[in-house]
Every structure is written in C-alpha cells, then in structure tokens.
C-alpha cells in the first residue's frame, strides 16, 4: 500500500516562501509521474504541479506559474514543492500524489486514475 507523507507546511506572510516535502517511497523513480495537489477550505482539490521525469516535463496550474517549482531526490525518495511569492489564495492543505500530465498542454494534468491512498497533507496558511 502506498504511504505518502507530506511535511513542511506552516503560516507565512504574503510574499513569503515555503518548501514542502513528500516522502514517497517508490514514486521517485523516473518512470513515475509525481505531483502536488491542494485543497482550500470549501473547495475541491486541485492540481498544483505534475512532474514527468522521464519526459523532462512539468505541467502546472496557471496560478502558480513562475512561483512554484517541483523537484525530487531519488536517493531520499522525496519530492519537494518550492513555493515563492506566496499569495493568500495559496492557502490550503497540500498533498503529493501520482499524476498524469498532458504532453500537449502545460496546464493539463490530473491525479493518476485509481489512486486513492492520500496522505494526511500539510497545511499552508498565507496570511498577514
């Protein structure tokens, strides 16, 4: 059974930065696509970034373009989300999960079909 553990969330002022980590044993190999998703209060879960290592591609939500980036450390089985220039609307619970990205569109990606082993997520609150 997949066991994903997200950490690194916290309270940050607008304009600040945070780095989230996801312990993802088995999902950091290049043939897996791994990404970050988030859920704001009262809203549905949405995609943030999806990394397709073998294809050298990152799909991303337009709202985080130029501010967020994703990376991974295969040796440590860890996926990172670097968030800069944070905005109040970035507030939410952040999750990592396997994903699938559209090679023909930067902005189209989704949760891997059939995945339902979500971790507990990590709370990010952007507030002054």
Backbone torsions as a table, in degrees:
resi	resn	phi	psi	omega
1	UNK	NA	137.5	179.6
2	UNK	-68.8	138.7	177.8
3	UNK	-134.5	101.5	-179.3
4	UNK	-103.8	135.8	-178.0
5	UNK	-129.4	115.6	179.7
6	UNK	-98.9	138.3	177.9
7	UNK	-143.0	169.1	173.0
8	UNK	105.9	-4.1	179.7
9	UNK	-69.6	172.5	178.4
10	UNK	169.0	-169.3	178.7
11	UNK	-98.9	129.4	-178.8
12	UNK	-141.9	149.0	178.8
13	UNK	-78.6	154.8	175.2
14	UNK	-54.7	136.7	-176.4
15	UNK	92.5	-10.9	-178.1
16	UNK	-82.2	-175.0	-176.5
17	UNK	-132.1	153.8	173.7
18	UNK	-146.6	153.0	174.7
19	UNK	-124.6	117.5	178.5
20	UNK	-97.0	149.3	177.6
21	UNK	-123.7	149.4	176.3
22	UNK	-135.0	116.7	173.2
23	UNK	-78.3	114.7	-172.0
24	UNK	-134.1	68.2	-179.5
25	UNK	-55.6	127.0	177.8
26	UNK	90.2	-14.5	-176.8
27	UNK	-103.0	1.9	-178.3
28	UNK	-97.4	-1.7	175.2
29	UNK	-68.0	153.0	-170.0
30	UNK	-64.5	-21.5	-177.9
31	UNK	-85.4	-0.5	173.6
32	UNK	-99.4	146.7	172.5
33	UNK	-104.8	127.9	-175.4
34	UNK	-130.9	142.6	-176.1
35	UNK	-148.4	-176.6	178.6
36	UNK	-120.8	141.8	177.7
37	UNK	-131.7	161.7	179.7
38	UNK	-145.5	157.5	178.2
39	UNK	-136.9	117.3	177.2
40	UNK	-86.6	157.5	179.6
41	UNK	-55.4	128.1	176.9
42	UNK	76.8	6.3	-178.2
43	UNK	-123.5	163.6	177.2
44	UNK	-77.1	157.4	176.2
45	UNK	-64.4	140.0	-179.6
46	UNK	-133.3	156.7	179.4
47	UNK	-79.4	146.7	177.8
48	UNK	-111.5	-58.1	179.9
49	UNK	-148.9	150.9	175.1
50	UNK	-137.0	122.8	-177.8
51	UNK	-102.1	122.1	174.6
52	UNK	-111.2	92.2	-170.0
53	UNK	-63.4	-44.2	-175.1
54	UNK	-64.4	-34.4	179.0
55	UNK	-87.6	-7.9	-178.3
56	UNK	64.1	40.1	-173.9
57	UNK	-128.7	142.6	171.4
58	UNK	-123.9	120.8	170.0
59	UNK	-95.1	147.5	-174.2
60	UNK	-151.6	157.4	172.9
61	UNK	-72.2	138.1	-177.5
62	UNK	-59.4	-29.2	-177.9
63	UNK	-68.2	-17.1	-178.7
64	UNK	-111.0	4.3	-178.5
65	UNK	-56.8	129.1	179.1
66	UNK	80.4	-6.8	-178.0
67	UNK	-115.2	-36.3	-177.0
68	UNK	-110.8	149.8	172.4
69	UNK	-144.6	156.0	-177.7
70	UNK	-120.9	144.1	176.2
71	UNK	-150.8	171.7	179.0
72	UNK	-148.4	156.2	176.7
73	UNK	-120.9	104.8	-176.2
74	UNK	-63.0	-39.3	-177.1
75	UNK	-63.8	-32.1	-178.7
76	UNK	-100.3	2.8	-179.6
77	UNK	53.1	41.7	-174.7
78	UNK	-128.3	139.3	175.1
79	UNK	-113.6	138.9	-176.7
80	UNK	-117.8	150.6	171.2
81	UNK	-126.6	111.7	177.9
82	UNK	-95.3	120.8	-176.2
83	UNK	-118.2	122.6	178.8
84	UNK	-122.4	163.3	179.2
85	UNK	48.4	48.9	-175.6
86	UNK	-63.3	145.6	179.6
87	UNK	-119.7	160.0	179.2
88	UNK	-55.6	-37.0	-178.0
89	UNK	-72.7	-4.1	173.4
90	UNK	-83.3	-4.9	179.5
91	UNK	-61.1	136.6	178.3
92	UNK	162.1	179.6	174.1
93	UNK	-93.8	128.4	-175.8
94	UNK	-105.1	135.6	-178.6
95	UNK	-129.0	148.9	168.4
96	UNK	-104.0	152.0	-177.6
97	UNK	-166.8	154.7	173.8
98	UNK	-64.9	146.4	-173.2
99	UNK	-140.6	175.1	175.3
100	UNK	-138.6	126.3	-177.7
101	UNK	-109.5	146.4	178.1
102	UNK	-79.9	120.4	-179.1
103	UNK	-69.2	-14.1	-176.9
104	UNK	-102.2	0.6	-179.0
105	UNK	-146.7	125.2	-179.5
106	UNK	-62.0	-30.2	-168.4
107	UNK	-97.8	-4.6	-175.2
108	UNK	-102.8	117.0	173.9
109	UNK	-159.6	165.3	-175.1
110	UNK	-156.6	168.3	177.6
111	UNK	-65.7	140.7	177.7
112	UNK	-56.0	126.1	-179.8
113	UNK	-54.2	133.2	177.4
114	UNK	91.3	-9.3	-179.5
115	UNK	-76.3	131.1	177.5
116	UNK	-145.9	15.5	-178.7
117	UNK	-97.5	64.0	-177.2
118	UNK	-70.9	144.0	172.4
119	UNK	-78.2	-171.5	-178.4
120	UNK	-81.0	-13.2	-179.5
121	UNK	76.9	170.9	176.7
122	UNK	-135.0	132.8	-173.6
123	UNK	-81.8	129.7	173.2
124	UNK	-116.9	123.2	178.5
125	UNK	-122.6	120.4	178.3
126	UNK	-108.8	112.1	-174.7
127	UNK	-157.1	147.6	175.7
128	UNK	-93.7	NA	NA
